[in-house]
Amino acid sequence: MTDYLNTALWTDDEIKFREEVREFCEREIGPIADEIDHGPYPKDILRKIGSAGYMGVLHEESVGGSHKGLSYEIIVAEEISAVNGGLDMARMASTTLYGMPVSKFGTEEQKIKYLKPIVEGEKIGCIGITEPDVGSDTAGMKTQAVKDGDEWVINGEKRFITNGSQADYMVCFAITDPSVNSKKGMSAFIVDTEADGFSIVKDHDLLGMKSARVSWLKMEDVRVGPDKLLGETGDGFKILMDELDSERTAIAGEAIGYGRTPYEVSVKHANEREQFGRPIRMFEGVSFKIANMSMKLEAGRALTLAAARKYDRGEPITREASIAKLYTTEAAIEITNDALQILGGSGYTTEYPVERFLRDARLMTIGGGTAEILRFLIQREVFKQFYPK
Ligand SMILES: Cc1cc2nc3c(=O)[nH]c(=O)nc-3n(C[C@H](O)[C@H](O)[C@H](O)COP(=O)(O)OP(=O)(O)OC[C@H]3O[C@@H](n4cnc5c(N)ncnc54)[C@H](O)[C@@H]3O)c2cc1C
């Protein structure tokens, strides 16, 4: 399988790195990929991913990372997701969703204390944005942090939090000044999940991503010191928007992974399965589906890499990241669905991994910004470009 070796797009080092990650995944994750779908993944596997360096490609050397950039993160995301989607969702929630706000807005002291153990795979992080009454409209956040002397007292609930019940730390967004627009009145804190008043309401029972834990969390008078504030008071919305650009590009990388394995399984099946005296790939109804899958995977990779390259150059990528995530996640649902169709009845059984990838892929037009919200963001960027103020 060399379709990913598009040398026009990837550097030699990126191609070599991909080979290494793929080998690691085949060796360490492949043998347990079906088993951990009954969840949760063993903590030890995150340690192995950390030791191999795949938690740290976005992070600085001072916290144990390799600082290679987002173009490498999308490779890790694709390769692990091509084996088990839930595991990469958990890895990414820890190192990218939790890790990037700490990496970009934390002090050196915060990074050593709260990021290094994440990069090493020793501790687990999560990000708390969504609440029972707040999803797409993040500015409507209800969780509040009230100043009490030097400390902050946090009250609120966070729902659908990946790694929630397993995490050691959460980057938690909360309103610190309800008298102003939440774009100015929101702040971001590092919350220790062992703190008094922090509790797990429950783990959600999910359609897919079953190797990960996704939880409903509650904070009742959770006290955090000034050393746990990220950036300045009121920086929360800025930190959130910044995080979403890297998250969405990395999710696009994952979506390519969910599509790739079902695509490969269905190519093999179409070649081997015979009906009406010939391999089913001889029927256009089957082979044209394969053509569409191949096209969508290539296009998705190009869009995702373009967004990552711009991010690594320090340029704004709201439009590119939204396009990459929207395209690849819708494509992943179409590809996994078509792959299941090509496998016929076998595809509907758990004897093939395709049904697992279809269930996992279905999340991706919801989590990290729904398809509708991404279309809204893309058109907004387009009109900004054509009609600047
Ligand atoms: C498995 C899983 C893992 C998750 N992990 C995390 C996590 O780690 N941390 C975290 O904070 N959150 C997490 N989430 C939450 C996720 O980001 C939200 O589910 C998502 O942002 C959508 O919010 P919502 O579910 O409240 O839907 P809503 O915002 O209520 O939306 C419902 C529907 O209305 C549509 N809609 C809403 N507003 C508009 C609009 N303006 N225009 C058009 N349509 C609109 C939406 O597109 C959607 O179809 C996770 C969710 C899941 C399911």
The ligand as an SDF file (V2000), in Angstrom:
LIG
                    3D

 53 58  0  0  0  0  0  0  0  0999 V2000
  -17.6790   11.3980   21.4870 C   0  0  0  0  0  0  0  0  0  0  0  0
  -17.6050   12.8690   21.7490 C   0  0  0  0  0  0  0  0  0  0  0  0
  -16.4260   13.4250   22.2440 C   0  0  0  0  0  0  0  0  0  0  0  0
  -16.3690   14.7840   22.5600 C   0  0  0  0  0  0  0  0  0  0  0  0
  -15.2270   15.3050   23.1430 N   0  0  0  0  0  0  0  0  0  0  0  0
  -15.2560   16.5690   23.6290 C   0  0  0  0  0  0  0  0  0  0  0  0
  -14.1850   17.0590   24.4470 C   0  0  0  0  0  0  0  0  0  0  0  0
  -13.1960   16.3850   24.6690 O   0  0  0  0  0  0  0  0  0  0  0  0
  -14.3060   18.3160   24.9780 N   0  0  0  0  0  0  0  0  0  0  0  0
  -15.3940   19.1160   24.7380 C   0  0  0  0  0  0  0  0  0  0  0  0
  -15.4450   20.2190   25.2570 O   0  0  0  0  0  0  0  0  0  0  0  0
  -16.4160   18.6750   23.9490 N   0  0  0  0  0  0  0  0  0  0  0  0
  -16.3790   17.4260   23.4090 C   0  0  0  0  0  0  0  0  0  0  0  0
  -17.4350   16.9600   22.6530 N   0  0  0  0  0  0  0  0  0  0  0  0
  -18.5640   17.8300   22.3870 C   0  0  0  0  0  0  0  0  0  0  0  0
  -18.6960   18.2720   20.9370 C   0  0  0  0  0  0  0  0  0  0  0  0
  -17.6890   19.1770   20.5990 O   0  0  0  0  0  0  0  0  0  0  0  0
  -20.1250   18.8420   20.7740 C   0  0  0  0  0  0  0  0  0  0  0  0
  -21.0020   17.7250   20.8040 O   0  0  0  0  0  0  0  0  0  0  0  0
  -20.2970   19.6310   19.5070 C   0  0  0  0  0  0  0  0  0  0  0  0
  -19.5660   20.8370   19.5720 O   0  0  0  0  0  0  0  0  0  0  0  0
  -21.7700   19.9670   19.2320 C   0  0  0  0  0  0  0  0  0  0  0  0
  -22.4010   20.4660   20.3740 O   0  0  0  0  0  0  0  0  0  0  0  0
  -23.7970   19.8100   20.8350 P   0  0  0  0  0  0  0  0  0  0  0  0
  -23.6190   18.3460   20.8870 O   0  0  0  0  0  0  0  0  0  0  0  0
  -24.2200   20.4910   22.0840 O   0  0  0  0  0  0  0  0  0  0  0  0
  -24.8100   20.1300   19.6810 O   0  0  0  0  0  0  0  0  0  0  0  0
  -25.6220   21.4950   19.4550 P   0  0  0  0  0  0  0  0  0  0  0  0
  -24.7070   22.6590   19.4790 O   0  0  0  0  0  0  0  0  0  0  0  0
  -26.8000   21.5070   20.3700 O   0  0  0  0  0  0  0  0  0  0  0  0
  -26.1220   21.3000   17.9710 O   0  0  0  0  0  0  0  0  0  0  0  0
  -27.2050   20.4290   17.6150 C   0  0  0  0  0  0  0  0  0  0  0  0
  -27.4440   20.5710   16.1120 C   0  0  0  0  0  0  0  0  0  0  0  0
  -27.7890   21.9270   15.7900 O   0  0  0  0  0  0  0  0  0  0  0  0
  -26.9010   22.4330   14.8130 C   0  0  0  0  0  0  0  0  0  0  0  0
  -26.6430   23.8500   15.0200 N   0  0  0  0  0  0  0  0  0  0  0  0
  -26.3510   24.4790   16.1940 C   0  0  0  0  0  0  0  0  0  0  0  0
  -26.1160   25.7700   15.9760 N   0  0  0  0  0  0  0  0  0  0  0  0
  -26.2440   25.9830   14.6570 C   0  0  0  0  0  0  0  0  0  0  0  0
  -26.1230   27.1260   13.7880 C   0  0  0  0  0  0  0  0  0  0  0  0
  -25.7760   28.3210   14.2560 N   0  0  0  0  0  0  0  0  0  0  0  0
  -26.3340   26.9450   12.4650 N   0  0  0  0  0  0  0  0  0  0  0  0
  -26.6640   25.7170   11.9600 C   0  0  0  0  0  0  0  0  0  0  0  0
  -26.8020   24.6110   12.7240 N   0  0  0  0  0  0  0  0  0  0  0  0
  -26.5800   24.7410   14.0350 C   0  0  0  0  0  0  0  0  0  0  0  0
  -25.6190   21.6240   14.9670 C   0  0  0  0  0  0  0  0  0  0  0  0
  -24.8090   21.6670   13.8150 O   0  0  0  0  0  0  0  0  0  0  0  0
  -26.1830   20.2430   15.2740 C   0  0  0  0  0  0  0  0  0  0  0  0
  -26.5380   19.5900   14.0930 O   0  0  0  0  0  0  0  0  0  0  0  0
  -17.4920   15.6110   22.2870 C   0  0  0  0  0  0  0  0  0  0  0  0
  -18.6720   15.0560   21.7540 C   0  0  0  0  0  0  0  0  0  0  0  0
  -18.7400   13.7130   21.5140 C   0  0  0  0  0  0  0  0  0  0  0  0
  -20.0360   13.1410   21.0050 C   0  0  0  0  0  0  0  0  0  0  0  0
  1  2  1  0
  2  3  1  0
  2 52  2  0
  3  4  2  0
  4  5  1  0
  4 50  1  0
  5  6  2  0
  6  7  1  0
  6 13  1  0
  7  8  2  0
  7  9  1  0
  9 10  1  0
 10 11  2  0
 10 12  1  0
 12 13  2  0
 13 14  1  0
 14 15  1  0
 14 50  1  0
 15 16  1  0
 16 17  1  0
 16 18  1  0
 18 19  1  0
 18 20  1  0
 20 21  1  0
 20 22  1  0
 22 23  1  0
 23 24  1  0
 24 25  2  0
 24 26  1  0
 24 27  1  0
 27 28  1  0
 28 29  2  0
 28 30  1  0
 28 31  1  0
 31 32  1  0
 32 33  1  0
 33 34  1  0
 33 48  1  0
 34 35  1  0
 35 36  1  0
 35 46  1  0
 36 37  1  0
 36 45  1  0
 37 38  2  0
 38 39  1  0
 39 40  1  0
 39 45  2  0
 40 41  1  0
 40 42  2  0
 42 43  1  0
 43 44  2  0
 44 45  1  0
 46 47  1  0
 46 48  1  0
 48 49  1  0
 50 51  2  0
 51 52  1  0
 52 53  1  0
M  END
$$$$
